[in-house]
Amino acid sequence: MAAKGNPGDNITLFIVVGLCCFFYLLGAWQRSGFGKGDSIAQEVTKSADCSVLSNLNVESHHGNGVKKTDDLRSKIKFFRPCDDRFKLHCLIPAPKGYVTPFPWPKSCDFIPFANAPYKSLTVEKAIQNWIQYEGDVFRFPGGGAQFPHGADAYIDQLAFVIPINNGMVRTALDTGCAVASWGAYLFKKNVIAMSFAPRDSHEAQVQFALERGVPTIIGVLGTIKLPYPSRAFDMAHCSRYLIPWGGNSGKYMMEVDRVLRPGGYWVLSGPPINWRANYKSWQRPKDELENEQRNIEETAKLLCWEKKYEKGETAIWRKRVNKSYCQEHHSCVTMCKSKIADDVWYKEMEACVTPYPETGDNDDVLGGELKPFPETLNDITPRITSDLVPGISVELFLEDNKLWQKHVNAYKRVNKKDH
């Protein structure tokens, strides 16, 4: 007599067949290219006008010997992500071991070690509290070269002189940002900082900042102008970074003057400020530091900056609101001859001062006075109402603003639906 089959075997067989079918369908779906990212893109495309500008030129400008993408596509059988010939049409794969970053505001204080696996700063800058390694994460206590006890206290100190708390300061430039703790903690004050630093012996300073969620680029004050339009920032800052502000005929301070708005502030912390009390700890000659600070003070006077504060190792200057305060200095400085002050892309720095636009009254702020944040979000900037931006009218600005509101609302809807 035949033995009866075990019911458990039938159930196991059914589960195995079911799993095989499931993973086959899952693999087919993944290979189809239609997934989460594609559905988000389709939703955004439906919700927003993604028309391409007719005058947008994406052709290579690095030589005539490079073949066009269309010519190459007919000769290649396989498409590899980020092949040099298809850089405009590729997705850049994440580095090996990269994990999903923490969301803001947690990312302000923590990032996964795997995303920036460099420990040298945890040793070299341990006393200054830049960064600490804790298990599988880096922690940022908020310290810096001039604020080892935290950026919050340092920013509060600056706020005694600079109107950081009332919305009058909205944009800031941090020259030599390290891991960008100054910019990260300014978010609490509704101030957006654009930071930059070079890639030097301290690995990946900018990478740490970007992982934290702070706007940052690799950059340096050298021979080329900063890639920002004139009068773009309410405040500029440098904290104990090796920038020779007193050298190069004042070029670097003149470049800061160009990007500062009228009435904007420049903060310099560290050498050579208050050199008499610190030259021994800095291990630098007194005459060298004295000469450096003298050059900075003289350049600030030529720029008509008003010194508002000096205490400890921090000094603050303020740019004048218009040229009526600087008439006596005009004969002492060389004014920049370029008629377009914002034409700065890959242009060399010059030892000249960007001229102030004309104002109707001696008390007017050149270019117009901005409203405090958040009122300025929905206000048409004086630069546009005064026709200072070629080709941009009030009507075009309002139309563009409406378009971007539509885009942002579409992103919000899709992300809300996705989560």
Stockholm file with secondary structure:
# STOCKHOLM 1.0

chainA/1-419         MAAKGNPGDNITLFIVVGLCCFFYLLGAWQRSGFGKGDSIAQEVTKSADCSVLSNLNVESHHGNGVKKTDDLRSKIKFFRPCDDRFKLHCLIPAPKGYVTPFPWPKSCDFIPFANAPYKSLTVEKAIQNWIQYEGDVFRFPGGGAQFPHGADAYIDQLAFVIPINNGMVRTALDTGCAVASWGAYLFKKNVIAMSFAPRDSHEAQVQFALERGVPTIIGVLGTIKLPYPSRAFDMAHCSRYLIPWGGNSGKYMMEVDRVLRPGGYWVLSGPPINWRANYKSWQRPKDELENEQRNIEETAKLLCWEKKYEKGETAIWRKRVNKSYCQEHHSCVTMCKSKIADDVWYKEMEACVTPYPETGDNDDVLGGELKPFPETLNDITPRITSDLVPGISVELFLEDNKLWQKHVNAYKRVNKKDH
#=GR chainA/1-419 SS CCCCCCHHHHHHHHHHHHHHHHHHHHHHHHHTTCSHHHHHHHHHHHHSCCCCCTTCCCSCCSCTTSCCHHHHHTTCSCCCTTCGGGGGGCCCCCCTTCCCCCCTTHHHHEEEGGGSCCCHHHHHTTTTTSCEEETTEEECCSCCSSCTTCHHHHHHHHHTTSCTTTTSCCEEEEESCTTCHHHHHHGGGTCEEEEEECCCSSTTHHHHHHHHTCCEEECCSSSBCCSSCTTCEEEEEEESCCCCTTCGGGHHHHHHHHHEEEEEEEEEESTTTTHHHHHHHHTCCHHHHHHHHHHHHHHHHHTTCEEEEEETTEEEEECCSSGGGGGGGGGGSCBCCCSCTTCCTTCBCCSSBCCCCCCSSTTSCTTCCCCCTTGGGGSCCHHHHTTCSTTCCHHHHHHHHHHHHHHHHHHHHHHHHHC
#=GC SS_cons         CCCCCCHHHHHHHHHHHHHHHHHHHHHHHHHTTCSHHHHHHHHHHHHSCCCCCTTCCCSCCSCTTSCCHHHHHTTCSCCCTTCGGGGGGCCCCCCTTCCCCCCTTHHHHEEEGGGSCCCHHHHHTTTTTSCEEETTEEECCSCCSSCTTCHHHHHHHHHTTSCTTTTSCCEEEEESCTTCHHHHHHGGGTCEEEEEECCCSSTTHHHHHHHHTCCEEECCSSSBCCSSCTTCEEEEEEESCCCCTTCGGGHHHHHHHHHEEEEEEEEEESTTTTHHHHHHHHTCCHHHHHHHHHHHHHHHHHTTCEEEEEETTEEEEECCSSGGGGGGGGGGSCBCCCSCTTCCTTCBCCSSBCCCCCCSSTTSCTTCCCCCTTGGGGSCCHHHHTTCSTTCCHHHHHHHHHHHHHHHHHHHHHHHHHC
//
